[in-house]
Amino acid sequence: MRGMRIGLDIMGSDHGPVVPIRAALLAAKELPGDVSLVLIGDQSIIHAGLRAEGADPLAFEIVASENDITFHDNATKALQAKPKSSIALGFQLLKEGSLDAFASTGNTGAMMVGSIFSVKPIPGVIRPCIPTVMPKESGGYGVILDVGANADCKPDVLCQFGLLGSLLAEAVYGIKNPKVALLNIGEEDKKGNVVTQSAFGLMKESGQFNFVGNIEGRDLFNAKADVIVTDGFTGNIVLKAVEAFHDLLKTRGVHEPFFDRFDYENYGGCPVLGVNGSVMIGHGISNAITIKNLLHLSRNVVNSKLNERIREAFQ
């Protein structure tokens, strides 16, 4: 029986290949012996980068890419136009079963396109989505989703996000019977626009997760909900506002341990929920420690059998 194989896109970092190469070396020292890292990217650059760090290129499996996808490329067209790119090869290997997870800090749009058109959504999932963790003032973390993949959502999609988020919170973050709430402009049942009012009804009737009703923006960090459901437009604004607030405090020299937990470095990234494979997305500006943590999270997602749980729930 072969061990776990995690593919890492070496060409997707804003800082160039040196950062994911360093991350791979850090992770290789910490991951169990049955986990192998597969480095995907320009072979000569990876060899030179490993040697520069005092590492032996023969210690890693390297998959050579060509003509890699950049942040300027059109996400929809890039995978077809660049079939030998690191992202395209990563999805090909994941689809074939040669990888158990594929992690990248590259073009997020291309990662979503690959998730939907290469490994494809799990049957029954209307829209795959991107979650992120939300620190709680009482300690621990919650989950908010979607944070950018689906700007417009219908009520049934939001209801599915409740189930996907609940499964993620329980399987990967160990939250028992997670409390799922809908982000709204008031707590009352009839609050919100037509979409959130309809979603509320569907979520209340679902019975597939522990729905606790509406919450407001002031409740993001308290214990009212473990899973917060919203559309990708609102979720992305929430995420960017929180990140900006963290950065503002940091630049002003304000040190408060709770706000330290908003640093994305701590959790690395997130899985794309609802697709046939463990697809892991990280920030383009991630440093080596962040990408190392993304690789640890990749292993945890595979070990949790999250996709199998999602598949069973949607049957």
Secondary structure as UniProt FT lines:
FT   STRAND          4..9
FT   TURN            14..15
FT   HELIX           18..30
FT   TURN            33..34
FT   STRAND          35..41
FT   HELIX           43..52
FT   TURN            53..54
FT   HELIX           57..59
FT   STRAND          61..64
FT   TURN            71..72
FT   HELIX           75..81
FT   TURN            83..84
FT   HELIX           86..96
FT   STRAND          101..104
FT   HELIX           108..114
FT   HELIX           115..119
FT   TURN            123..124
FT   STRAND          131..135
FT   TURN            137..138
FT   STRAND          141..145
FT   HELIX           155..171
FT   TURN            172..173
FT   STRAND          179..183
FT   TURN            189..190
FT   HELIX           194..206
FT   STRAND          210..215
FT   HELIX           217..219
FT   TURN            220..221
FT   TURN            223..224
FT   STRAND          227..229
FT   HELIX           232..251
FT   TURN            252..253
FT   HELIX           257..260
FT   TURN            261..262
FT   HELIX           264..266
FT   STRAND          269..271
FT   STRAND          278..282
FT   TURN            284..285
FT   HELIX           288..303
FT   TURN            304..305
FT   HELIX           306..313
//
